[in-house]
Amino acid sequence: MASAVRGLAQGCGISLRRTHSVSKGQQYLQFFGSDALKRLHGCAIAEADRGSDSPCNGLAQPLRRPQIGFGNPQAPVVFISPSPLDLSSTSNEAFTEWLEHEARLEHHMTSETPHPYFQYVRAVLTEARRRMGQKLDKHDVLDFAFHTWAVHCATENPDRVTEGAINQCVDRHLQGLLTSISPQVVIAMGGPVARYFWWRRMRTWDGWGPMTTLHGRVLDIEVANRTVPAILSVHPYQRGVDLHPDVIGRAIAERVRPQALQPTELKAA
């Protein structure tokens, strides 16, 4: 059974922790469903076959194995980046190397490693906890948040993700993913993701501007016939700006029930 779960998880591109990889793999397969993950696995190959006709041209590579994301898929908060955070996270390496990579990710999320994304998310949740009269736990960034991306083809620069790629990949994958996760709040990080949700909600570019001015703006979006707040945020990789994670943390605290940040058991959808 363990080898079967490992093999299916490898084919689907699921991130698993080294310490309890089989149980985490079973949980992810139960939650998301293997069929949906297999379709996601084929995205990069399908887009590469389309060549210049694909809005993902130059991003999708046949040997890249898309990841669904990492963290707790039943968490109240979902952080969405334009594309995967790390090129190596979507490489077609041996499964044991995937486990080692995931172990390093967990270390980054729970230590003081100076990685911009993990520092930023930790600061956001610290502020949200503080406003709720709670203290940040070391594992909150994994236990109470899920981290995923709109375009499942890695690029070293999130700004290279085109509007066409965002539109296609959100319609194809992200909407179904958000329906399964059913978050209480979405953090749209970076211009490409924010533009998608802005147009979907506003249907006009009136009021649109740089992310430094839209940082903290909240839009109501529809997810599985529910209205969910989407908080627009600059991307942690954006240089030369004060990111103000406290702004995003305050917005989360105003929209997430304090009891939602209490331990729960991962269950199948």
Secondary structure, DSSP 8 states (H G I E B T S, - for coil): -HHHHHHHHHHHT----STTHHHHHHHHHHHH-HHHHHHHHTHHHHHHHHGGGSTTTTT--TT------EE-TT-SEEEEESS-S-GGGGS---HHHHHHHHHHHHHHHHS----HHHHHHHHHHHHHHHHTT----TTHHHHSEEEEESS-S--S-GGGS-HHHHHHHIIIIIHHHHHHH--SEEEEESHHHHHHHHHHHHSS-TT---HHHHTT-EEEEEETTEEEEEEEE--TT--SS---HHHHHHHHHTTS-GGGGS-------
